[in-house]
Structures are given as structure tokens and as C-alpha cells.
């Protein structure tokens, strides 16, 4: 598989075309950002860890019937994926109140929610990824009603699978972000699932094992990321 021109560069990844128009190569960077790019830095080996963690999780989800863009690991920092058209939505699942939800709604961080809360954000950096509802999605023509129905069903199943997966590794899945794409007319899970996109707290200590260590200047960022990967190996 030959890597060709870079198609896109985001905050944490680069996407390259290949000599197969149906396949892309994703390169994971060590760059770290928070608050929609307002805070920037670098986390040593973050790209390697996120690439490997995502690969483990995508393979588990595929075995459970969730279609994904992931094909295989190519190297420490690169993965081969299906070419997809990204649906411009961020799908956030919250099992425990934390972060922006706590600030926005005045719910004490760490409060276990009666049932998972699903939020949609319009994926638009210029607008700071505003929260929207399903009526907004239809008004802006971001996805069809059927596509939203499928995304919600996959998201619920992914949450159920990952809660168990992480709990077996002594981690509580507090919340996480998903992105989806369209491949040959089918909705598939895309982007990544890693300590960058999940809040993970140690079951015994409630220690934060995710990007909040960078957001909140908690220190030991690299160690937390490495510990998450080590619990998967």
C-alpha cells in the first residue's frame, strides 16, 4: 500500500490518500489541544498510544457487529482505514457528569447519571462545535433522520460494550466522543477511541487517566496514557 498526498490534517492526526482510492492512512501525532485549540502542547508518545488503543477497541467493536472504518495497524503511528465521508457531528455519551456538562448544568462532577445522556455537537471549529438537537441536524441537513437513528443505535451499543470493556480493566468510562462516516452508503464508526476522546477514571482511586490531565494541568500525562495502554495488552 503506497502512501500518497496528505488529504487532511487535524489537531491530532494526518490523513493520507493511498494508491487504493477506497483506503486512507491515518498518522497519529503527539500534538495535544484542548478548549477547541485554545490550549496547545505535546504529549510524548501520545500518537503511538492512541493508535494502538484505538486499534484494540475498534477490533473489539467490529467483533460485536459495529461497522468501523478501521482495517489494520500499519506501524506504531499509522493505521489503514476505509475512506469515508465524515458526518459533521460529534456524538457525546455521558455516563457520569463531568467537564462541560457539570459546568453547564451545575451538576457536581462525579454524579452518576440515571441513564446515559447522548449529546450532539455540530462539528465546526469556527462555531466552537455548538451543542445541537435532532431538529437542528435536519434543518442544517447534516444527516438524514434514518442516519441519525442508526448513529444513535450504534452509539448505545458501543457504550454498553465499552463500559464492560473498561470496567474489566479497572477503568470507569465517564464519557466519550464518537464520530461517524459514510462508506459506500453505509454509516460506519470513524475517527478514534482513545484517552484523547474518553474520560477514564481508575475504579479504585478515581484518578483521571485521560486528556483531562492535560486540560487541567494535573501532570503525569504520559504515564496515565501509558497505563491505559498497558491495561489492554
For each residue, the residues with C-beta under 8 A, 3 or more apart:
1: 18 19 20 23 25 74 80
2: 18 19
3: 16 17 18 25
4: 16 17 18 19
5: 16 17
6: 9 14 15 16 17
7: 15 16 17 24
8: 14 15
9: 6 13 14 15
10: 13 14 15
11: 31 33 37
12: 28 29 31 32 33 46 47 50 192 196
13: 9 10 26 27 28 29 192
14: 6 8 9 10 26 27 29
15: 6 7 8 9 10 24 25 26 27
16: 3 4 5 6 7 24 25 26 27
17: 3 4 5 6 7 21 24
18: 1 2 3 4 21 23 24 25 80
19: 1 2 4
20: 1 23
21: 17 18 83
22: 82 83
23: 1 18 20 71 80 81 82 83
24: 7 15 16 17 18 80 81 82 83
25: 1 3 15 16 18 74 78 79 80 81
26: 13 14 15 16 51 78 79 81
27: 13 14 15 16 47 77 78
28: 12 13 46 47 48 50 51 77 78 79 192
29: 12 13 14 46 47
30: 42 43 44 45 46 47
31: 11 12 40 41 42 46
32: 12 40 41 42 43 46 196 211 214 221
33: 11 12 36 37 38 39 40 41
34: 38 39 211 214 215
35: 38 39 215
36: 33 125 128 129
37: 11 33 40 125
38: 33 34 35
39: 33 34 35 214 215
40: 31 32 33 37
41: 31 32 33 214
42: 30 31 32 46
43: 30 32 46 214 221 222 225
44: 30 222
45: 30 48 49 222 225 226
46: 12 28 29 30 31 32 42 43 49 50 196 222 225
47: 12 27 28 29 30 50 51 77
48: 28 45 51 52 76 77
49: 45 46 52 53 194 195 225 226 228 229
50: 12 28 46 47 53 54 192 194 195 196 225
51: 26 28 47 48 54 55 73 76 77 78 79 192
52: 48 49 55 56 73 76 229 232
53: 49 50 56 57 193 194 195 228 229 232
54: 50 51 57 58 70 79 192 193 194
55: 51 52 58 59 70 72 73 79
56: 52 53 59 60 232
57: 53 54 60 61 162 165 193 194
58: 54 55 61 62 68 70 189 193
59: 55 56 62 63 70
60: 56 57 63 64 161 165
61: 57 58 64 66 68 158 161 189
62: 58 59 65 66 67 68 70
63: 59 60
64: 60 61 157 161
65: 62 157
66: 61 62 154 157 158 161 189
67: 62 183 186 187 188 189
68: 58 61 62 188 189 190
69: 81 82 84 181 183 188 189 190
70: 54 55 58 59 62 79 81 82
71: 23 79 80 81 82
72: 55 79 80
73: 51 52 55 78 79 80
74: 1 25 78 79 80
75: 78
76: 48 51 52
77: 27 28 47 48 51
78: 25 26 27 28 51 73 74 75
79: 25 26 28 51 54 55 70 71 72 73 74
80: 1 18 23 24 25 71 72 73 74
81: 23 24 25 26 69 70 71 84 190
82: 22 23 24 69 70 71 183 188
83: 21 22 23 24 183
84: 69 81 181 182 183 188 190
85: 181 182 183
86: 123 179 180 181 190 191
87: 142 143 147 151 179 180 181 182 187
88: 122 123 124 142
89: 120 121 122 123 137 142 143 151 179 180
90: 120 121 123 129 177 178 179
91: 118 119 120 151 155 177 178 179 180
92: 118 119 120 121 175 176 177 178
93: 116 117 118 119 155 158 159 175 176 178
94: 97 98 101 113 116 117 118 119 174 175
95: 112 113 116 159 163 172 173 174 175
96: 110 111 112 113 172 174 175 199 201
97: 94 101 102 105 107 108 109 110 111 112 113
98: 94 101 102 109 110 174 175 199
99: 102 103 109 175 199 212
100: 103 104
101: 94 97 98 104 105 107 117 119 175
102: 97 98 99 105 106 107 108 109 111
103: 99 100 106
104: 100 101
105: 97 101 102
106: 102 103
107: 97 101 102 111
108: 97 102 111
109: 97 98 99 102
110: 96 97 98 206
111: 96 97 102 107 108
112: 95 96 97
113: 94 95 96 97 116 117
114:
115:
116: 93 94 95 113 156 159
117: 93 94 101 113
118: 91 92 93 94 152 155 156
119: 91 92 93 94 101 131
120: 89 90 91 92 131 132 133 134 136 137
121: 89 90 92 129 130 131 132
122: 88 89 127 129 130 132 136 140 142
123: 86 88 89 90 129 179
124: 88 127 128 129 130
125: 36 37 128 129
126:
127: 122 124 130
128: 36 124 125
129: 36 90 121 122 123 124 125
130: 121 122 124 127
131: 119 120 121
132: 120 121 122 136 137 140
133: 120 136 137
134: 120 137 138 145 148
135: 138 139
136: 120 122 132 133 139 140 142
137: 89 120 132 133 134 140 142 143 148
138: 134 135 141 145
139: 135 136
140: 122 132 136 137
141: 138
142: 87 88 89 122 136 137
143: 87 89 137 147 148 151
144: 147 148
145: 134 138 148 149
146: 149 150
147: 87 143 144 150 151 182 187
148: 134 137 143 144 145 151 152
149: 145 146 152 153
150: 146 147 153 154 187
151: 87 89 91 143 147 148 154 155 180 187
152: 118 148 149 155 156
153: 149 150 156 157
154: 66 150 151 157 158 180 187 189
155: 91 93 118 151 152 158 159 178
156: 116 118 152 153 159 160
157: 64 65 66 153 154 160 161
158: 61 66 93 154 155 161 162 178 189
159: 93 95 116 155 156 162 163 173 176
160: 156 157 163 164
161: 60 61 64 66 157 158 164 165
162: 57 158 159 165 166 173 176 193 198
163: 95 159 160 166 167 173
164: 160 161 167 168
165: 57 60 161 162 168 169
166: 162 163 169 171 172 173 200
167: 163 164 170 171 172 173 203
168: 164 165
169: 165 166 231 232
170: 167 202 203 204 231
171: 166 167 200 201 202 203 209 228 231
172: 95 96 166 167 200 201 202 203 206
173: 95 159 162 163 166 167 176 198 199 200
174: 94 95 96 98 198 199 200 201
175: 92 93 94 95 96 98 99 101 198 199
176: 92 93 159 162 173 193 197 198 199
177: 90 91 92 197 198
178: 90 91 92 93 155 158 189 191 193 197
179: 86 87 89 90 91 123 189 190 191
180: 86 87 89 91 151 154 187 188 189 190
181: 69 84 85 86 87 187 188 190
182: 84 85 87 147 185 186 187 188
183: 67 69 82 83 84 85 186 188
184:
185: 182
186: 67 182 183
187: 67 87 147 150 151 154 180 181 182
188: 67 68 69 82 84 180 181 182 183
189: 58 61 66 67 68 69 154 158 178 179 180
190: 68 69 81 84 86 179 180 181
191: 86 178 179 197
192: 12 13 28 50 51 54 196 197
193: 53 54 57 58 162 176 178 197 198
194: 49 50 53 54 57 197 198
195: 49 50 53 198 200 209 210 211 224 225 228
196: 12 32 46 50 192 210 211
197: 176 177 178 191 192 193 194
198: 162 173 174 175 176 177 193 194 195 210
199: 96 98 99 173 174 175 176 208 210 212
200: 166 171 172 173 174 195 208 209 210 228
201: 96 171 172 174 206 207 208 209
202: 170 171 172 205 206 207 209
203: 167 170 171 172
204: 170
205: 202
206: 110 172 201 202
207: 201 202 224
208: 199 200 201 212 213 216 218 224
209: 171 195 200 201 202 213 224 225 227 228
210: 195 196 198 199 200 213 224 228
211: 32 34 195 196 214 215
212: 99 199 208 215 216 218
213: 208 209 210 216 218 219 220 221 224
214: 32 34 39 41 43 211 217 221
215: 34 35 39 211 212
216: 208 212 213
217: 214
218: 208 212 213 221
219: 213
220: 213 223 224
221: 32 43 213 214 218 224 225
222: 43 44 45 46 225 226
223: 220 226 227
224: 195 207 208 209 210 213 220 221 227 228
225: 43 45 46 49 50 195 209 221 222 228 229
226: 45 49 222 223 229 230
227: 209 223 224 230 231
228: 49 53 171 195 200 209 210 224 225 231 232
229: 49 52 53 225 226 232 233
230: 226 227 233
231: 169 170 171 227 228
232: 52 53 56 169 228 229
233: 229 230
